[in-house]
Every structure is written in structure tokens, then in C-alpha cells.
Amino acid sequence: MLPNIVSYARFRYLWLALLLIAASMALYFSQATDGAQPRNGGTWQGYTLGTLGALLIVWLSLLGVRKRSYRSAMGRVQGWTSAHVYLGLALLVVATLHCALQFGLNVHTLAYVLMCLVVLSGIYGLYVYLALPGSLAANNAGRDIAASSRELEDIDRQISRLAARGDADLSAVVDSALELTRLGGTTWTVLRGRDRSRVRVGSTAVDNRDQSAVIAHLASRVPRASRRREAELLNELLDMFGRRQVLLRRLRRDARLRGLMQIWLFFHIPLTVALLFALVVHVLSVFIYW
């Protein structure tokens, strides 16, 4: 879907955005600069650019409403999203020309800063939706992530059954590795792909990141196995933990990539709401005090 958004209708909204930018620049430079009245948002050209920018902000904020209006006849969602991308970028130019780079500690500058943050978060969102789906597909190798989760549960059951055939020390170490495996966690942990898994060896819980500690423990016991059946059991467990290691890597990377694809919305949407409030205050203050 994403390539269709970028190139929708042969880049219709890219050309519209470029036309809008060109018209806005022509309007901005049409302001007289005789020294007494520098270019600013208080001229008729500035008011026109401001009105255009405000209308763009309101329209751009309606994309979420359009996405949920499944029976709407007001154009396709792909077209709306394509226009959202290109006109959102054009808004940055329109608003900058409207304020003529005149900033201060006031609500007008606040509205401008919020708008820039909304646009920048949108640019990041566009980037991740362009860059990460391929990585996500490669990570899952065409497999459904739910199937990987079910496979992990099946492997854990097999490991538990195998561990029950060993001595008490082996069973305790293996069971603790299963019990103390950590998937998910805080948002920051997921985005970093951090593995906080532990394993209890003896009376001490040690770092079992990437299942490395339990695999190393099992491997160290193989040469010391007193019976062939014990060595075979350890090798079976090593094989199962190797498969488990691969699955856990896949699940963590999947969670991290999906998190990176979604986290921007936790900034983009609240910033958009704040921008709409700041815009209302900006417009009202202009009409009241100017």
C-alpha cells in the first residue's frame, strides 16, 4: 500500500504541493519592503498565508476521521494519505512564510513550534513505514508471528519434559531458564531489544541474555556426563535451546520493529491535538488584539 501512497495517481499531490509552495512564495515576495513595513503575518498576504495554513492544519487533522469512515464517498483513503504526506510538508513552507521568521515568547511561536514537531514526527512515521516493513518481513521469513509464539510454547513443553528425565540440578537450571525468560517489558526495553532473561545456577540467578548462560551450562556438562544417556539428553536440550534462542531473537526483533513503527503515533497525535488548541488561541488573539 505504501508505494501507492507515495506515487498515488502519478504523484498528483506532490505536484499540488509544489504548486502550493510556488504560489505561497510568490504571495510572500509580493509584499512591499520599504523599511517601514517589513514582510510579516499582518499584511493581507500574511493573512492569506495564515488562513491557508490554518485550513491545511484542520484538514490534515481529519485523516484519522476519514480512515474510520469506511462508507465515506469522499475519496479513497490512499488518496487522503498521499495528500496528507505532501500537503503536510507544504504546510511547513506556508506557515514559515506566514510568520516571516518573526518569533518570540508567545502563543504564535508556540503554534509554529508545535506544527514543526507534528510535521517532523510525520516525516519519521513516513520513514519507518518505508524502511521497516521489509525488515519485518525478512525477520519473520514469511511466517506468522502467532505461529512463532505457538512454536515457542511447544518447544518449552518439550524442554520441560526432557529436563524431567535428568537429575535435580539439571531440572532446576532448565526450569529456571524457562521461568526467568523475559519477553516484552517497558516500551524502552522493547524498542532497545533488551533481553533481561536470567537463569538460576545453584543459588545464584545470572544473566541469561540470548539464552547464552543456560546453553553454556549445558555444554559444559556434556564432557562430564557419566553415561551415554545423560550425554544424549544434554545434546537434545542443547538442540532445543538453540531453536528456542532463534525464536526468541525473532520475537524480540519483531516487537522492536513493530514498536518503532508505532511509537511515533504516541507523539504525532497528541502534538496534533495541542497544535489545534494553540491554533485556536493564535487565531482568536489575532482577531482580538490586532
VENTAGI-V267170 format. One record per residue. PHI is phi in degrees with one decimal (* if undefined). OMEGA is omega in whole degrees, -180 to 180 (NA if undefined). NEAR is the number of other C-alpha atoms within 10 Angstrom. Layout:
BEGIN
PHI;OMEGA;NEAR / PHI;OMEGA;NEAR
END
This chain:
BEGIN
*;-173;7 / -62.3;177;14 / -57.3;178;10 / -66.9;178;14 / -69.1;-178;19 / -67.6;-175;22 / -107.7;-174;14 / -54.1;178;19 / 50.4;179;13 / 56.8;177;10 / 62.1;-178;16 / -54.2;-174;15 / -82.5;170;23 / -65.8;179;21 / -65.5;178;13 / -65.1;179;15 / -64.7;179;20 / -64.6;177;15 / -64.0;179;13 / -63.9;178;18 / -64.0;-180;20 / -62.9;180;15 / -65.3;180;13 / -65.9;179;23 / -67.4;178;16 / -63.7;179;12 / -65.1;-180;17 / -62.6;-177;22 / -76.9;176;12 / -79.7;178;11 / -71.2;179;16 / -70.9;178;12 / -127.7;-178;10 / -92.0;179;8 / 96.0;180;7 / -77.5;-177;7 / -131.3;178;11 / -68.3;178;13 / -59.2;-179;23 / -160.5;-179;18 / -78.3;-178;21 / -92.3;177;16 / -81.3;179;16 / -64.1;176;12 / -66.8;178;21 / -64.5;177;23 / -63.9;179;15 / -64.5;178;17 / -64.7;178;26 / -64.2;178;21 / -62.8;178;16 / -61.1;179;17 / -63.3;180;22 / -64.0;178;19 / -63.2;178;13 / -63.1;-179;18 / -60.3;-179;21 / -62.8;-179;14 / -65.2;-180;14 / -62.2;-179;19 / -71.5;-179;18 / -86.5;-179;12 / -59.5;180;16 / -61.0;177;13 / -66.1;-180;9 / -63.7;-179;18 / -63.2;-178;15 / -96.5;177;10 / -97.2;-170;12 / -66.2;-178;10 / -102.6;-178;8 / -68.2;177;11 / -100.9;-176;8 / -88.9;176;10 / 82.9;-179;9 / -80.2;179;12 / -61.2;178;18 / -59.8;179;17 / -65.0;178;19 / -61.2;-178;21 / -68.4;177;22 / -61.8;178;23 / -63.8;179;23 / -58.5;-179;22 / -65.8;-173;21 / -75.8;179;19 / -73.0;174;25 / -63.7;176;25 / -68.5;178;20 / -64.7;179;23 / -56.8;180;25 / -58.6;179;19 / -72.9;-178;18 / -59.8;-178;28 / -67.4;179;26 / -65.8;178;17 / -68.2;179;25 / -61.3;-177;28 / -83.9;178;20 / 54.2;178;15 / 59.5;177;13 / -102.2;-174;13 / -117.2;178;13 / -167.4;179;9 / -87.6;-177;7 / -151.1;-176;9 / -68.1;-180;16 / -66.6;177;19 / -67.1;177;17 / -59.0;179;18 / -61.6;180;21 / -64.9;-180;20 / -62.8;178;14 / -61.5;178;19 / -61.7;179;24 / -61.6;180;19 / -66.0;177;17 / -62.8;-179;24 / -64.3;-180;21 / -64.1;177;17 / -65.9;176;20 / -66.3;177;21 / -62.7;177;16 / -62.8;178;17 / -59.9;177;19 / -62.8;180;16 / -60.9;-176;12 / -66.9;179;17 / -74.5;173;16 / -84.0;-170;14 / -93.2;-168;12 / -89.6;-180;15 / -56.2;177;15 / -64.3;178;10 / -65.7;179;13 / -65.5;179;18 / -65.6;179;13 / -65.6;180;11 / -63.7;-178;17 / -85.9;177;16 / 50.7;178;11 / 77.2;-179;9 / -98.0;176;11 / -72.9;-176;10 / -65.7;176;17 / -64.7;178;10 / -66.1;177;10 / -64.6;178;16 / -64.6;178;15 / -66.3;178;11 / -64.1;177;15 / -63.1;178;19 / -61.9;179;13 / -65.3;178;13 / -63.8;179;17 / -61.7;178;19 / -65.2;179;13 / -65.2;179;13 / -63.2;180;22 / -62.3;179;16 / -65.5;179;12 / -65.8;-178;18 / -62.8;-180;22 / -66.0;179;14 / -84.6;-179;12 / -95.4;180;16 / -77.0;-175;10 / -63.1;-180;10 / -64.4;180;12 / -62.2;-179;19 / -61.8;-179;18 / -65.8;-180;17 / -64.4;-178;20 / -64.9;-180;26 / -61.1;179;18 / -68.3;178;17 / -63.8;178;24 / -70.1;-176;19 / -67.3;-174;14 / -97.5;173;16 / -70.7;-177;17 / -118.8;172;17 / -118.1;-179;17 / 81.8;-176;17 / 117.6;179;13 / -69.3;179;9 / -57.1;-179;14 / -64.1;179;12 / -63.5;-180;14 / -64.7;-178;21 / -65.8;177;19 / -82.0;-176;15 / 68.3;-175;20 / -73.8;178;19 / -107.1;-179;21 / -102.9;-179;16 / -66.5;178;21 / -131.1;172;24 / -145.0;-179;25 / -97.9;177;20 / -108.3;-172;18 / 72.2;180;10 / -104.6;-175;6 / -113.2;174;9 / -89.9;-176;15 / -115.4;179;15 / -62.4;179;17 / -122.3;-180;21 / -57.0;-179;17 / 60.2;179;20 / 59.6;-174;23 / -69.5;-176;16 / -69.2;-179;19 / -68.8;177;25 / -64.9;179;21 / -64.0;180;12 / -64.5;179;15 / -63.8;-180;20 / -63.8;-179;16 / -69.7;-179;12 / -84.0;-176;15 / -59.4;-179;18 / -63.8;-177;9 / -94.8;-179;10 / -64.5;-177;14 / -85.8;-179;10 / -130.7;-179;9 / -63.8;-179;10 / -63.6;178;11 / -66.1;179;17 / -63.5;179;18 / -64.8;178;13 / -61.9;179;18 / -63.1;179;23 / -66.9;176;16 / -63.6;179;15 / -64.0;178;21 / -61.3;179;20 / -63.5;-179;14 / -66.9;178;17 / -69.5;174;23 / -63.9;176;16 / -65.1;179;14 / -63.6;179;21 / -59.3;-180;18 / -63.5;-179;13 / -65.6;179;19 / -64.1;176;21 / -60.0;-178;17 / -64.0;-178;19 / -67.5;179;22 / -67.1;180;20 / -65.8;177;21 / -61.5;180;20 / -62.5;-180;20 / -65.3;-178;22 / -65.4;178;21 / -65.7;177;17 / -63.5;179;16 / -64.6;179;20 / -78.1;-176;20 / -109.7;-171;14 / -60.4;-177;14 / -63.5;-180;19 / -66.6;179;15 / -70.4;174;10 / -104.0;-173;14 / -62.1;-176;18 / -70.9;177;16 / -61.2;178;12 / -64.7;178;19 / -64.5;178;20 / -62.4;179;14 / -62.9;178;15 / -63.0;180;24 / -62.8;177;19 / -63.9;-180;12 / -63.7;179;20 / -64.6;179;22 / -61.1;179;13 / -63.3;179;14 / -59.1;-178;18 / -65.5;-180;15 / -63.1;-179;12 / -66.7;178;13 / -64.6;-179;12 / -70.4;-178;8 / -78.9;-171;7 / -101.2;178;6 / -107.8;NA;7
END
